[in-house]
Amino acid sequence: MAQQHNHTHHDRSAWSGKLAFILAGAASAVGLGNLWRFPTLAAKYGGGMFILTYFVLAFTFGISLLLLETALGRKTKLSVIGAFSSINKRWKFVGILAAAVPFIITPYYCIIGGWVTKYLVSYVVDGPTAVAADGFFTGFITDPVFTYVFMVIFMLICIGVCALGVKNGIEKANMIMMPLLLFMAIGISVFVLMQPGAAEGAAYYLIPDFSKFSPDLVINALGQMFYSLSLAMGIMVTYGSYLDSKENLTESVASIAGFDLLVSFLSGLMIVPAAFVVLGITDGGMMAAGPSLMFVTLPNVFGGMGGAAQVIGVLFFVLVLFAAATSAISLIEACTSIIQDGTHWSRSKSLLACAIFVIAAGCFINAGYNVLIWIEPLGEGTQLLDFFDFLSNSVMMPIVALLTCIFVGWIIKPKAIIDEVRESSKFKLAGAWTVMIKYIAPVLVIVILVANVLPMIFPA
């Protein structure tokens, strides 16, 4: 076994340096949630007040868990199942639970990636009027052929990047996509803010309304931050395992959290004022949420921008495609790494197994919008995608995070992780971090779990 272990270490992929790791972590964190959940929640909960709360939570609770997972990966040089079982065999089950999360999320995430790909193609080929037409979105997602075609195109792009390896594939893709994503977000924000009437939307979005502060706001900010940072899905453990022991962990995770916050902030700056300008929305609570914001409301918003509609539409969906692809790539990489560590297969064989699974599961979940539309797992009007999203995001991820905090805080003791972090950085806040992991974070994660699950048990 010892020989096998060394062999795995020897073959293990690695980042070329700290910047590559930060960009990969940020690329993983920046996904569709930043672009469609954050602006909606910010609009609903008094703009600046929500941003302020989110900022505080991200740089206390979020960053503590991010540091824990990355350090765990770097310490063990293994993906999530191996990381838990190599430290304590009895806790291998937490690794297995965490490993299941990316396998559930990746297929349905790629379906939405397929929707984004379709929209980008439609903006280029059919123009903004066709995309903004009534029924365009519903017509597409219920189509029994093209939804599968676009889903597979998106999957193959992401699998192709992973096939090129960590340095030649994932790193290079992130080095191109992440700066471009940032430039486009800034560019579109500036364009939107120059529109007549945008100032009112920007003021609503930026100025904190303290009267909107409520437990509900905190719970929503907490949930959004938790999903946005790629926590409890095995990704950061995997990415940490590719990191050299000399790279400064505390600086790296702070940069990842900062980048994620910046993109979320810019998304709101693009979307909230635009909705105010074009749709004449005066109360952020009226903004549509989730997919309907991205695929129904925004095409209407862009359609109202006259001659610029097509350019803005194309740029925006390129930006969304980058955000979706960088997250999907990190999910596929986590799954591949888990298969590779578990089977000791080669990287290419592990990726092939992952690809077959993701495409097959994606086809099954996608059938929930057409062939299997009669299956309504969470009640009337819900699809298979909603069920897998609820299972992974709302139930499993908080449970994994809670068990991880108990494991580090109470079983192996925080010192094990603190020593790993101190290999490369001073970590002056080790005391505060210990209190967070042992006492505060478990409570906050339980709050997320209860807030997610109660409405399902007792619908309003």
GUBAVEX-862141 format. One record per residue (C-alpha): residue number from 0; residue in one letter; x, y, z. Coordinates in nm, 4 decimals. Example, Ala and Ser with C-alpha at 12.3 -4.5 7.8 and 13.67 -1.06 7.14 Angstrom:
BEGIN
REC    n  res        xx        yy        zz
REC    0    A    1.2300   -0.4500    0.7800
REC    1    S    1.3670   -0.1060    0.7140
This chain:
BEGIN
REC    n  res        xx        yy        zz
REC    0    M    0.0000    0.0000    0.0000
REC    1    A    0.2844    0.2371    0.0862
REC    2    Q    0.4268    0.1998   -0.2635
REC    3    Q    0.0911    0.2696   -0.4185
REC    4    H    0.0546    0.5800   -0.2021
REC    5    N    0.3882    0.7200   -0.3185
REC    6    H    0.2997    0.6376   -0.6745
REC    7    T   -0.0176    0.8463   -0.6443
REC    8    H    0.1782    1.1374   -0.4978
REC    9    H    0.4359    1.1098   -0.7707
REC   10    D    0.1738    1.1301   -1.0460
REC   11    R   -0.0289    1.3989   -0.8755
REC   12    S   -0.1011    1.7081   -1.0807
REC   13    A    0.0179    2.0412   -0.9429
REC   14    W   -0.0429    2.4126   -0.9933
REC   15    S    0.2428    2.6104   -1.1426
REC   16    G    0.2166    2.8603   -0.8556
REC   17    K    0.0021    3.0689   -0.6234
REC   18    L   -0.1592    3.2797   -0.8967
REC   19    A   -0.2717    2.9674   -1.0829
REC   20    F   -0.4290    2.8324   -0.7635
REC   21    I   -0.6024    3.1633   -0.6827
REC   22    L   -0.7432    3.1906   -1.0357
REC   23    A   -0.8582    2.8279   -1.0241
REC   24    G   -1.0238    2.8748   -0.6853
REC   25    A   -1.1855    3.1976   -0.8020
REC   26    A   -1.2934    3.0345   -1.1292
REC   27    S   -1.4543    2.7557   -0.9327
REC   28    A   -1.6256    2.9989   -0.6962
REC   29    V   -1.7475    3.2367   -0.9665
REC   30    G   -2.0401    3.0625   -1.1297
REC   31    L   -2.4036    3.1036   -1.2233
REC   32    G   -2.4989    3.1747   -0.8601
REC   33    N   -2.2972    3.4983   -0.8664
REC   34    L   -2.4779    3.6080   -1.1796
REC   35    W   -2.8357    3.5153   -1.1057
REC   36    R   -2.8762    3.4686   -0.7321
REC   37    F   -2.6653    3.7476   -0.5916
REC   38    P   -2.8283    4.0379   -0.7863
REC   39    T   -3.1774    3.9075   -0.7077
REC   40    L   -3.1072    3.8728   -0.3355
REC   41    A   -2.9316    4.2106   -0.3221
REC   42    A   -3.2286    4.3725   -0.4952
REC   43    K   -3.4734    4.2020   -0.2620
REC   44    Y   -3.2915    4.2854    0.0608
REC   45    G   -3.2191    4.6544    0.0244
REC   46    G   -2.9095    4.6537   -0.1959
REC   47    G   -2.6158    4.7859    0.0039
REC   48    M   -2.7413    4.6282    0.3265
REC   49    F   -2.7268    4.2825    0.1704
REC   50    I   -2.3817    4.3488    0.0174
REC   51    L   -2.2484    4.4642    0.3552
REC   52    T   -2.3827    4.1565    0.5378
REC   53    Y   -2.2517    3.9284    0.2651
REC   54    F   -1.9073    4.0904    0.2849
REC   55    V   -1.8851    4.0378    0.6626
REC   56    L   -1.9967    3.6730    0.6368
REC   57    A   -1.7636    3.5942    0.3449
REC   58    F   -1.4571    3.7262    0.5257
REC   59    T   -1.5324    3.5511    0.8553
REC   60    F   -1.7324    3.2314    0.8114
REC   61    G   -1.6660    3.1766    0.4393
REC   62    I   -1.2937    3.2284    0.4464
REC   63    S   -1.2550    3.0054    0.7560
REC   64    L   -1.4152    2.7083    0.5804
REC   65    L   -1.2247    2.7829    0.2595
REC   66    L   -0.8972    2.7759    0.4527
REC   67    L   -0.9935    2.4529    0.6297
REC   68    E   -1.0733    2.2652    0.3062
REC   69    T   -0.7703    2.3900    0.1142
REC   70    A   -0.5346    2.3084    0.4020
REC   71    L   -0.6880    1.9619    0.4383
REC   72    G   -0.6213    1.8939    0.0707
REC   73    R   -0.2671    2.0301    0.0838
REC   74    K   -0.1846    1.8385    0.4024
REC   75    T   -0.2978    1.4999    0.2656
REC   76    K   -0.2269    1.5579   -0.1078
REC   77    L   -0.5475    1.3641   -0.1735
REC   78    S   -0.8986    1.4367   -0.2965
REC   79    V   -1.1813    1.4435   -0.0469
REC   80    I   -1.2409    1.0721    0.0359
REC   81    G   -0.8686    1.0049    0.0720
REC   82    A   -0.8168    1.3236    0.2716
REC   83    F   -1.0629    1.2179    0.5435
REC   84    S   -0.9747    0.8480    0.5541
REC   85    S   -0.5962    0.9055    0.5578
REC   86    I   -0.6336    1.1146    0.8759
REC   87    N   -0.9019    0.9026    1.0434
REC   88    K   -1.0495    0.5890    0.8841
REC   89    R   -1.3719    0.6177    1.0851
REC   90    W   -1.4466    0.9544    0.9258
REC   91    K   -1.4094    0.8310    0.5699
REC   92    F   -1.7901    0.8529    0.5386
REC   93    V   -1.7707    1.2354    0.5464
REC   94    G   -1.5336    1.2214    0.2511
REC   95    I   -1.7763    0.9907    0.0693
REC   96    L   -2.0681    1.2276    0.1363
REC   97    A   -1.8632    1.5257    0.0180
REC   98    A   -1.7504    1.3314   -0.2897
REC   99    A   -2.1113    1.2550   -0.3840
REC  100    V   -2.1905    1.6288   -0.4088
REC  101    P   -1.9940    1.7111   -0.7289
REC  102    F   -2.1271    1.3916   -0.8906
REC  103    I   -2.4834    1.5164   -0.8302
REC  104    I   -2.4197    1.8809   -0.9237
REC  105    T   -2.2059    1.8411   -1.2383
REC  106    P   -2.4724    1.6836   -1.4659
REC  107    Y   -2.7430    1.9403   -1.3930
REC  108    Y   -2.4969    2.2300   -1.3913
REC  109    C   -2.3960    2.1280   -1.7441
REC  110    I   -2.7625    2.1317   -1.8519
REC  111    I   -2.7811    2.4985   -1.7522
REC  112    G   -2.4442    2.5495   -1.9238
REC  113    G   -2.6149    2.4138   -2.2352
REC  114    W   -2.8923    2.6745   -2.1995
REC  115    V   -2.6285    2.9490   -2.1805
REC  116    T   -2.4528    2.8108   -2.4908
REC  117    K   -2.7853    2.8090   -2.6788
REC  118    Y   -2.8551    3.1716   -2.5822
REC  119    L   -2.5121    3.2844   -2.6956
REC  120    V   -2.5562    3.1106   -3.0321
REC  121    S   -2.9101    3.2565   -3.0657
REC  122    Y   -2.7889    3.6119   -2.9996
REC  123    V   -2.5308    3.5733   -3.2749
REC  124    V   -2.7541    3.3889   -3.5257
REC  125    D   -3.1147    3.4994   -3.4605
REC  126    G   -3.0619    3.8395   -3.2963
REC  127    P   -3.1987    3.9943   -2.9748
REC  128    T   -3.5660    4.0190   -3.0827
REC  129    A   -3.5982    3.6441   -3.1321
REC  130    V   -3.4336    3.5706   -2.7952
REC  131    A   -3.6583    3.8163   -2.6092
REC  132    A   -3.9752    3.6746   -2.7700
REC  133    D   -4.2382    3.5226   -2.5399
REC  134    G   -4.2007    3.1506   -2.4910
REC  135    F   -3.8443    3.1341   -2.6305
REC  136    F   -3.6989    2.9903   -2.3096
REC  137    T   -3.9791    2.7416   -2.2397
REC  138    G   -3.9824    2.6369   -2.6024
REC  139    F   -3.6119    2.5616   -2.5881
REC  140    I   -3.5863    2.3746   -2.2558
REC  141    T   -3.8809    2.1468   -2.3427
REC  142    D   -3.7346    2.0673   -2.6884
REC  143    P   -3.6616    1.6917   -2.6936
REC  144    V   -3.3569    1.7269   -2.9219
REC  145    F   -3.1734    2.0574   -2.8997
REC  146    T   -3.1493    2.0769   -2.5204
REC  147    Y   -2.9474    1.7541   -2.5303
REC  148    V   -2.7335    1.8781   -2.8193
REC  149    F   -2.6360    2.2012   -2.6401
REC  150    M   -2.5862    2.0226   -2.3072
REC  151    V   -2.3412    1.7789   -2.4698
REC  152    I   -2.1588    2.0607   -2.6558
REC  153    F   -2.1067    2.2416   -2.3242
REC  154    M   -1.9978    1.9193   -2.1487
REC  155    L   -1.7468    1.8317   -2.4214
REC  156    I   -1.5876    2.1789   -2.4051
REC  157    C   -1.5374    2.1453   -2.0266
REC  158    I   -1.4215    1.7823   -2.0439
REC  159    G   -1.1808    1.8832   -2.3225
REC  160    V   -1.0196    2.1458   -2.0988
REC  161    C   -0.9781    1.8887   -1.8187
REC  162    A   -0.8322    1.6396   -2.0686
REC  163    L   -0.5436    1.8802   -2.1331
REC  164    G   -0.4444    1.8441   -1.7659
REC  165    V   -0.4160    2.0792   -1.4694
REC  166    K   -0.1340    2.2998   -1.6036
REC  167    N   -0.2037    2.2913   -1.9778
REC  168    G   -0.5803    2.2774   -1.9543
REC  169    I   -0.7416    2.4182   -1.6403
REC  170    E   -0.4701    2.6751   -1.5641
REC  171    K   -0.4505    2.8089   -1.9187
REC  172    A   -0.8285    2.8259   -1.9546
REC  173    N   -0.8581    3.0190   -1.6260
REC  174    M   -0.5732    3.2550   -1.7199
REC  175    I   -0.7716    3.3531   -2.0304
REC  176    M   -1.1314    3.3334   -1.9077
REC  177    M   -1.1073    3.4935   -1.5641
REC  178    P   -0.9463    3.8275   -1.6672
REC  179    L   -1.1819    3.8462   -1.9686
REC  180    L   -1.4804    3.7757   -1.7451
REC  181    L   -1.3748    4.0617   -1.5182
REC  182    F   -1.3200    4.3060   -1.8081
REC  183    M   -1.6584    4.2216   -1.9599
REC  184    A   -1.8366    4.2586   -1.6265
REC  185    I   -1.6778    4.6013   -1.5757
REC  186    G   -1.7493    4.7032   -1.9365
REC  187    I   -2.1177    4.6045   -1.9279
REC  188    S   -2.1606    4.7688   -1.5845
REC  189    V   -2.0176    5.0970   -1.7158
REC  190    F   -2.2414    5.0819   -2.0242
REC  191    V   -2.5528    5.0143   -1.8128
REC  192    L   -2.4699    5.2928   -1.5663
REC  193    M   -2.4464    5.5421   -1.8536
REC  194    Q   -2.8083    5.4727   -1.9560
REC  195    P   -3.0682    5.7376   -1.8610
REC  196    G   -3.2401    5.6406   -1.5355
REC  197    A   -2.9673    5.3974   -1.4257
REC  198    A   -2.8512    5.6223   -1.1418
REC  199    E   -3.1684    5.5467   -0.9449
REC  200    G   -3.1133    5.1718   -0.9771
REC  201    A   -2.7469    5.2089   -0.8849
REC  202    A   -2.8365    5.4128   -0.5750
REC  203    Y   -3.0896    5.1480   -0.4711
REC  204    Y   -2.8257    4.8789   -0.5203
REC  205    L   -2.5341    5.0558   -0.3498
REC  206    I   -2.6766    5.2541   -0.0586
REC  207    P   -2.7482    5.0344    0.2458
REC  208    D   -3.1100    5.0488    0.3636
REC  209    F   -3.0716    4.9554    0.7323
REC  210    S   -3.4485    4.9129    0.7721
REC  211    K   -3.4193    4.6033    0.5490
REC  212    F   -3.1871    4.4280    0.7953
REC  213    S   -3.3576    4.1095    0.9203
REC  214    P   -3.2838    3.7486    1.0181
REC  215    D   -3.4155    3.6552    0.6725
REC  216    L   -3.1504    3.8746    0.5071
REC  217    V   -2.8729    3.7160    0.7154
REC  218    I   -2.9919    3.3623    0.6357
REC  219    N   -3.0080    3.4385    0.2625
REC  220    A   -2.6678    3.6098    0.2624
REC  221    L   -2.5247    3.3129    0.4527
REC  222    G   -2.6712    3.0613    0.2087
REC  223    Q   -2.5564    3.2555   -0.0982
REC  224    M   -2.2033    3.2930    0.0392
REC  225    F   -2.1860    2.9236    0.1252
REC  226    Y   -2.2792    2.8088   -0.2286
REC  227    S   -2.0828    3.0816   -0.3988
REC  228    L   -1.7452    2.9868   -0.2490
REC  229    S   -1.7555    2.6227   -0.3697
REC  230    L   -1.7578    2.4948   -0.0112
REC  231    A   -1.8436    2.1381    0.0952
REC  232    M   -1.8298    1.9876   -0.2533
REC  233    G   -1.4806    1.8417   -0.2562
REC  234    I   -1.3480    2.1023   -0.5012
REC  235    M   -1.1324    2.3086   -0.2645
REC  236    V   -0.9891    1.9931   -0.1034
REC  237    T   -0.8900    1.8690   -0.4513
REC  238    Y   -0.7496    2.2064   -0.5567
REC  239    G   -0.5618    2.2350   -0.2259
REC  240    S   -0.4059    1.8933   -0.2891
REC  241    Y   -0.2395    2.0315   -0.6048
REC  242    L   -0.0832    2.3203   -0.4105
REC  243    D    0.2814    2.3396   -0.3100
REC  244    S    0.3488    2.3588    0.0667
REC  245    K    0.5412    2.6851    0.0268
REC  246    E    0.2462    2.8816   -0.1159
REC  247    N    0.0847    3.1208    0.1318
REC  248    L   -0.2570    2.9720    0.2151
REC  249    T   -0.4119    3.2610    0.4076
REC  250    E   -0.3365    3.5133    0.1317
REC  251    S   -0.4585    3.2728   -0.1363
REC  252    V   -0.7988    3.2046    0.0216
REC  253    A   -0.8495    3.5755    0.0968
REC  254    S   -0.7839    3.6490   -0.2719
REC  255    I   -1.0330    3.3809   -0.3820
REC  256    A   -1.3043    3.5200   -0.1525
REC  257    G   -1.2264    3.8740   -0.2710
REC  258    F   -1.2458    3.7820   -0.6382
REC  259    D   -1.5749    3.6015   -0.5848
REC  260    L   -1.7208    3.9008   -0.4005
REC  261    L   -1.6032    4.1385   -0.6741
REC  262    V   -1.7760    3.9402   -0.9514
REC  263    S   -2.0961    3.9106   -0.7442
REC  264    F   -2.0875    4.2855   -0.6820
REC  265    L   -2.0312    4.3658   -1.0517
REC  266    S   -2.3150    4.1292   -1.1536
REC  267    G   -2.5531    4.3298   -0.9384
REC  268    L   -2.4152    4.6524   -1.0810
REC  269    M   -2.4910    4.5220   -1.4323
REC  270    I   -2.8307    4.3714   -1.3641
REC  271    V   -3.0109    4.5797   -1.0987
REC  272    P   -2.9767    4.9245   -1.2665
REC  273    A   -3.0541    4.7654   -1.6061
REC  274    A   -3.3791    4.6224   -1.4691
REC  275    F   -3.4673    4.9650   -1.3259
REC  276    V   -3.3968    5.1385   -1.6600
REC  277    V   -3.5682    4.9088   -1.9059
REC  278    L   -3.8429    4.7425   -1.7052
REC  279    G   -3.9206    5.0455   -1.4914
REC  280    I   -3.8871    4.8342   -1.1771
REC  281    T   -3.8802    5.0628   -0.8746
REC  282    D   -3.8701    4.7991   -0.6039
REC  283    G   -3.5988    4.5365   -0.6129
REC  284    G   -3.8346    4.2811   -0.4622
REC  285    M   -4.0094    4.2629   -0.7980
REC  286    M   -3.7074    4.1208   -0.9790
REC  287    A   -3.7423    3.7667   -1.1077
REC  288    A   -3.5129    3.5093   -0.9502
REC  289    G   -3.2893    3.2322   -1.0794
REC  290    P   -3.3079    3.1087   -1.4371
REC  291    S   -3.6023    3.3337   -1.5269
REC  292    L   -3.3903    3.6405   -1.4415
REC  293    M   -3.1131    3.5285   -1.6733
REC  294    F   -3.3095    3.3724   -1.9572
REC  295    V   -3.6320    3.5757   -1.9606
REC  296    T   -3.5896    3.9140   -1.7847
REC  297    L   -3.2408    4.0021   -1.9108
REC  298    P   -3.3067    3.9345   -2.2818
REC  299    N   -3.6019    4.1774   -2.2413
REC  300    V   -3.3709    4.4265   -2.0735
REC  301    F   -3.1121    4.3978   -2.3528
REC  302    G   -3.3875    4.4150   -2.6133
REC  303    G   -3.4780    4.7579   -2.4791
REC  304    M   -3.1279    4.8890   -2.5458
REC  305    G   -3.1867    4.9553   -2.9143
REC  306    G   -2.8853    4.9217   -3.1416
REC  307    A   -2.6606    4.7977   -2.8628
REC  308    A   -2.8913    4.5035   -2.7817
REC  309    Q   -2.7094    4.2425   -2.9858
REC  310    V   -2.3578    4.3422   -2.8776
REC  311    I   -2.4564    4.3580   -2.5090
REC  312    G   -2.6468    4.0290   -2.5369
REC  313    V   -2.3530    3.8511   -2.6974
REC  314    L   -2.0995    3.9942   -2.4495
REC  315    F   -2.3193    3.9150   -2.1523
REC  316    F   -2.3749    3.5521   -2.2535
REC  317    V   -2.0035    3.5071   -2.3305
REC  318    L   -1.9422    3.6262   -1.9737
REC  319    V   -2.2069    3.3856   -1.8368
REC  320    L   -2.0628    3.1040   -2.0462
REC  321    F   -1.7169    3.1670   -1.8972
REC  322    A   -1.8606    3.1714   -1.5445
REC  323    A   -2.0527    2.8484   -1.6071
REC  324    A   -1.7620    2.6750   -1.7816
REC  325    T   -1.4983    2.7595   -1.5192
REC  326    S   -1.7247    2.6187   -1.2459
REC  327    A   -1.8164    2.3093   -1.4483
REC  328    I   -1.4464    2.2450   -1.5174
REC  329    S   -1.3697    2.2529   -1.1428
REC  330    L   -1.6610    2.0147   -1.0749
REC  331    I   -1.5424    1.7709   -1.3441
REC  332    E   -1.1867    1.7947   -1.2095
REC  333    A   -1.3069    1.7149   -0.8560
REC  334    C   -1.4991    1.4094   -0.9834
REC  335    T   -1.2005    1.2921   -1.1903
REC  336    S   -0.9627    1.3310   -0.8962
REC  337    I   -1.1999    1.1342   -0.6697
REC  338    I   -1.2213    0.8500   -0.9236
REC  339    Q   -0.8426    0.8533   -0.9750
REC  340    D   -0.7615    0.8413   -0.6020
REC  341    G   -1.0208    0.5700   -0.5404
REC  342    T   -0.9303    0.3372   -0.8280
REC  343    H   -0.5621    0.4263   -0.8898
REC  344    W   -0.6484    0.4467   -1.2603
REC  345    S   -0.4631    0.6849   -1.4897
REC  346    R   -0.5920    1.0415   -1.5124
REC  347    S   -0.7241    0.9909   -1.8670
REC  348    K   -0.9129    0.6721   -1.7762
REC  349    S   -1.0618    0.8447   -1.4677
REC  350    L   -1.1703    1.1439   -1.6786
REC  351    L   -1.3324    0.9121   -1.9337
REC  352    A   -1.5308    0.7375   -1.6584
REC  353    C   -1.6342    1.0780   -1.5239
REC  354    A   -1.7382    1.1949   -1.8737
REC  355    I   -1.9554    0.8872   -1.9358
REC  356    F   -2.1272    0.9327   -1.6000
REC  357    V   -2.1846    1.3074   -1.6431
REC  358    I   -2.3310    1.2735   -1.9934
REC  359    A   -2.5590    0.9818   -1.8945
REC  360    A   -2.6818    1.1489   -1.5741
REC  361    G   -2.7218    1.4796   -1.7608
REC  362    C   -2.9459    1.3151   -2.0211
REC  363    F   -3.1596    1.1601   -1.7460
REC  364    I   -3.2029    1.4888   -1.5530
REC  365    N   -3.2644    1.6829   -1.8740
REC  366    A   -3.5443    1.4402   -1.9636
REC  367    G   -3.7314    1.5986   -1.6683
REC  368    Y   -3.8091    1.8919   -1.8999
REC  369    N   -3.9436    1.6828   -2.1881
REC  370    V   -3.9842    1.3026   -2.1905
REC  371    L   -4.0114    1.2701   -1.8103
REC  372    I   -4.1930    1.5987   -1.7482
REC  373    W   -4.4654    1.4058   -1.5595
REC  374    I   -4.2194    1.3378   -1.2738
REC  375    E   -4.2650    1.6196   -1.0190
REC  376    P   -4.0338    1.5175   -0.7319
REC  377    L   -4.0819    1.8235   -0.5087
REC  378    G   -4.4474    1.8893   -0.5826
REC  379    E   -4.6393    2.0487   -0.8653
REC  380    G   -4.4351    2.2222   -1.1353
REC  381    T   -4.0970    2.0917   -1.0162
REC  382    Q   -3.8507    1.9015   -1.2347
REC  383    L   -3.5772    1.6460   -1.1767
REC  384    L   -3.3229    1.9305   -1.1916
REC  385    D   -3.4953    2.1045   -0.8982
REC  386    F   -3.4802    1.7831   -0.6964
REC  387    F   -3.1059    1.7235   -0.7520
REC  388    D   -3.0339    2.0899   -0.6865
REC  389    F   -3.2271    2.0745   -0.3580
REC  390    L   -3.0625    1.7457   -0.2546
REC  391    S   -2.7051    1.8643   -0.3199
REC  392    N   -2.7204    2.2346   -0.2308
REC  393    S   -2.9803    2.2492    0.0413
REC  394    V   -2.9326    1.9168    0.2210
REC  395    M   -2.5980    1.7507    0.1531
REC  396    M   -2.3627    2.0508    0.1410
REC  397    P   -2.4664    2.1928    0.4814
REC  398    I   -2.4433    1.8413    0.6344
REC  399    V   -2.0935    1.7924    0.4858
REC  400    A   -1.9823    2.1347    0.6140
REC  401    L   -2.1197    2.0603    0.9617
REC  402    L   -1.9442    1.7218    0.9800
REC  403    T   -1.6200    1.8765    0.8495
REC  404    C   -1.6290    2.1405    1.1256
REC  405    I   -1.6909    1.8699    1.3892
REC  406    F   -1.4118    1.6559    1.2418
REC  407    V   -1.1511    1.9340    1.2491
REC  408    G   -1.2806    2.1208    1.5542
REC  409    W   -1.3393    1.8270    1.7860
REC  410    I   -1.1899    1.5025    1.6503
REC  411    I   -0.8468    1.5766    1.5014
REC  412    K   -0.8341    1.9188    1.6756
REC  413    P   -0.7721    2.2518    1.4945
REC  414    K   -0.3956    2.2348    1.5579
REC  415    A   -0.3573    1.9783    1.2780
REC  416    I   -0.4837    2.2321    1.0228
REC  417    I   -0.3153    2.5341    1.1891
REC  418    D    0.0246    2.3600    1.1625
REC  419    E   -0.0378    2.2987    0.7911
REC  420    V   -0.1309    2.6646    0.7312
REC  421    R    0.1768    2.7790    0.9259
REC  422    E    0.4019    2.5851    0.6880
REC  423    S    0.3679    2.8836    0.4558
REC  424    S    0.2099    3.1767    0.6424
REC  425    K    0.2133    3.3355    0.9901
REC  426    F   -0.1612    3.2810    1.0505
REC  427    K   -0.1964    3.5357    1.3314
REC  428    L   -0.5708    3.4779    1.3490
REC  429    A   -0.5387    3.1078    1.4350
REC  430    G   -0.7219    3.1639    1.7668
REC  431    A   -1.0191    3.3352    1.6051
REC  432    W   -1.0241    3.0703    1.3320
REC  433    T   -1.0373    2.7941    1.5967
REC  434    V   -1.3384    2.9571    1.7679
REC  435    M   -1.5092    2.9932    1.4288
REC  436    I   -1.4592    2.6275    1.3288
REC  437    K   -1.5431    2.4799    1.6716
REC  438    Y   -1.8395    2.6927    1.7773
REC  439    I   -1.9678    2.9561    1.5331
REC  440    A   -1.9527    2.7821    1.1934
REC  441    P   -2.1449    2.4690    1.3060
REC  442    V   -2.4290    2.6897    1.4339
REC  443    L   -2.4385    2.8932    1.1121
REC  444    V   -2.4404    2.5777    0.8979
REC  445    I   -2.7294    2.4340    1.1028
REC  446    V   -2.9165    2.7621    1.0411
REC  447    I   -2.8644    2.7196    0.6638
REC  448    L   -2.9806    2.3582    0.6780
REC  449    V   -3.2948    2.4353    0.8796
REC  450    A   -3.3807    2.7360    0.6603
REC  451    N   -3.3500    2.5145    0.3512
REC  452    V   -3.5355    2.2097    0.4720
REC  453    L   -3.8207    2.3553    0.6837
REC  454    P   -4.0100    2.5123    0.3897
REC  455    M   -4.0034    2.1714    0.2158
REC  456    I   -4.1523    1.9965    0.5201
REC  457    F   -4.3985    2.2744    0.6051
REC  458    P   -4.4804    2.4565    0.2815
REC  459    A   -4.6344    2.8008    0.3301
